[in-house]
Amino acid sequence: MAVFSEKREVTPVSLAIPSVLLLLLTGFLANETGLLGSAPVGAPLDEPAVVTVAPREFRYRVAGEFFKNGYAVDGPVEVVRMSAPLTITKYQVTAADYARCVAEEACLPAEPEHVPADPERVPATGVSYDDAQTYAVWLSRRTGEVWVLPTDQQLAFAAGSRFPDDALGVDEDSSNPALPWLADYYRETGRKASREPEPQRLGHFGESESGLSDFAGNVWEWTSTCIRRVTLDRTGKVTSDASSCGIYIATGKHRAALSSFVRNPKGGGCAVGAPPDNVGFRLVKDTRWYAPLLQTLREKGLDV
């Protein structure tokens, strides 16, 4: 007896249906179990002032340490297309903002080198990467929104022309090994000569094209970007690419690699180069519908 089977045509729509159904089911279960967030905890807390940066293409020099033929070379420049708006706090988190988290026993006290006379108008400093992450979780709970540290790339997107270019400007194929060493020496010397150590009031250092205030002043900002070390062969092909997520990029007048527990970068813990004058942070508002789910999973110790 002949057996006939019906051959169904596979279309993009038919392939998408299971994914859509799974997504809807996941969203339903997350909502029912509280994984998609909840109402703000405690007394109402106003959200910080933000700027929203419209999508665009921009040039971005990749963060990290790059080596070729045994010598430091510049990281590649990529054209990045940001397809969605970025909502980021206009100002750095202030000393008073951070003190509220400390008062509620959710954050550890900051250890600023310079105690601000006007904490409502001066950025919080003397905070580690871990402190900044803790504050972001606290603010998320207190506002009912999801706040996270920006990536180095997101800061570059928002900062525009104020974002530093750490290029040495040396031909990576040069046969003179002294050139990159001298370029790095002069760059680091120039950085040390431009010190203005005490944090200033909000707005002191002006705004970027997008309205981002005080970027690249004298308070470097923690990012969630891990330090990366890339080795290239003579042809430029990557032979090794390693990241260390105990060390993160803090960005300001230049990029600095800092251990996650460092509060005072001038007291040690700067992995490479001249240390920042001060280190603080600002936050990105994650507006994706599934952001609360990711936040909850991160709080439960999952790396997502």
Buried (B, 14 or more C-beta within 10 A) or exposed (E): EEEEEEEEEEEEEEEEEEEEEEEEEBBEEBEEEEBBBEEBEEEEBEBBEBBEBEEEEBEBBBBBBBBBBEBBBBBEEEEBEBEEEBBBBBBBBBBBBBBBBBEEEBBBEBEBBEEBEEBEBBBBBBBBBBBBBBBBBBBBBBBBBBBBBBBBBBBBBBBBEBBBEEEBEBEBEEEEEEBBBEBBEEBBEEBEEEEEEEBBBBEBBEBBEBBBBBBBBBBBBBBBBBBBBBBBEEEEEEEEEEEEEEBBBBBBBBBBBBBBEBBBBBEEBBBBBBBBBBBBBBBBBBEEEBBBBBBBBBEEEEEE
